[in-house]
């Protein structure tokens, strides 16, 4: 087979000329080489595409993780804020209860003072009446 190829090449060289045969071999070599380079470029393109897809997937996964952590942090903050609000409400209710108790005590104390002042006023009026009677009796 190789002999036939060589014989065909030498016959072609005789017919067409050595330069034309070399030119055909040269063009054939570059066509074969360009096909090989195209295959390598396709392989590299696929490799880069896979790397980009993997990188995009990692970025999406990281973004999802960060969003989940952010949501978890927000839930924790919301829970803590609700707890603090509840504590503040309880404290406020306690203070209000204490203030109401103090006001009731003060009101009771003021009622007692008013009663005492009322009794004192009535006693003073009786004393004045007795003094007026005594003065009338003395002046007569």
C-alpha positions in Angstrom: 0.0 0.0 0.0 2.8 2.4 0.9 4.5 1.5 -2.3 1.4 2.3 -4.3 1.1 5.6 -2.5 4.7 6.4 -3.1 4.4 5.3 -6.7 1.3 7.4 -7.1 3.1 10.4 -5.6 6.1 10.0 -7.9 3.8 9.7 -10.9 1.9 12.8 -9.8 5.2 14.6 -9.3 6.2 13.7 -12.8 2.9 14.8 -14.2 2.2 17.9 -12.2 5.6 18.8 -11.0 7.3 18.6 -7.7 6.3 22.1 -6.6 2.6 21.3 -7.1 2.9 18.1 -5.2 4.7 19.8 -2.3 2.1 22.5 -2.3 -0.7 19.9 -2.0 1.2 18.1 0.8 1.8 21.5 2.5 -1.8 22.5 2.2 -3.0 19.1 3.4 -0.7 19.3 6.4 -2.0 22.7 7.4 -5.6 21.5 6.9 -5.0 18.5 9.1 -3.2 20.8 11.7 -6.1 23.3 11.7 -8.5 20.5 12.4 -6.3 19.3 15.3 -6.1 22.9 16.6 -9.9 23.3 16.3 -10.3 20.1 18.4 -7.9 21.4 21.0 -9.7 24.8 21.1 -13.1 23.0 21.5 -11.7 21.0 24.4 -10.3 24.1 26.0 -13.6 26.0 25.4 -15.5 23.1 27.0 -13.1 23.0 29.9 -13.4 26.8 30.5 -17.2 26.5 30.2 -17.3 23.8 32.9 -15.0 25.8 35.1 -17.3 28.8 34.8 -20.4 26.7 35.5 -18.7 25.3 38.6 -17.7 28.8 39.7 -21.2 30.1 39.2 -22.6 27.1 41.1 -20.2 27.8 44.0 -21.2 31.5 43.9 -24.9 30.7 43.9 -24.4 28.2 46.8 -22.5 30.8 48.8 -25.1 33.4 48.1 -27.8 31.0 49.2 -25.9 30.3 52.4 -25.4 34.0 53.1 -29.1 34.7 52.5 -30.0 31.8 54.9 -27.6 33.1 57.5 -29.0 36.6 57.1 -32.6 35.3 57.5 -31.5 33.3 60.6 -29.9 36.4 62.0 -33.0 38.5 61.3 -35.2 35.8 63.0 -32.9 35.9 66.1 -33.0 39.7 66.2 -36.8 39.7 65.9 -37.1 37.0 68.6 -34.8 39.0 70.9 -36.7 42.2 70.2 -40.0 40.5 71.0 -38.5 39.1 74.2 -37.2 42.6 75.2 -40.6 44.1 74.4 -42.3 41.5 76.5 -39.9 42.2 79.4 -40.4 46.0 79.0 -44.2 45.5 79.1 -44.0 43.3 82.2 -41.7 45.9 83.9 -44.1 48.7 82.8 -47.1 46.7 84.2 -45.2 46.2 87.5 -44.4 49.9 87.8 -47.9 50.9 86.9 -49.2 48.4 89.6 -46.8 49.9 92.2 -47.8 53.4 91.2 -51.5 52.6 91.5 -51.0 51.0 94.9 -49.1 54.0 96.1 -51.8 56.3 94.7 -54.4 54.3 96.5 -52.4 54.5 99.8 -52.0 58.2 99.3 -55.7 58.6 98.6 -56.5 56.6 101.8 -54.1 58.7 103.7 -55.6 61.9 102.4 -59.0 60.6 103.3 -57.8 60.0 106.8 -56.3 63.5 107.0 -59.5 65.0 105.7 -61.5 63.1 108.4 -59.1 64.2 111.1 -59.3 67.8 109.9 -63.1 67.6 109.9 -63.1 66.3 113.5 -60.6 69.0 114.5 -62.8 71.6 112.9 -65.9 70.4 114.7 -64.1 70.3 118.0 -62.8 73.8 117.4 -66.3 75.0 116.7 -67.5 73.4 119.9 -64.7 75.1 121.8 -65.7 78.4 120.3 -69.3 77.9 121.2 -68.4 77.1 124.7 -66.2 80.1 124.9 -69.0 82.3 123.6 -71.4 80.9 126.2 -68.8 81.5 128.9 -68.3 85.1 127.7 -72.1 85.6 127.7 -72.4 84.1 131.1 -69.6 86.4 132.4 -71.0 89.5 130.8 -74.4 88.9 132.4 
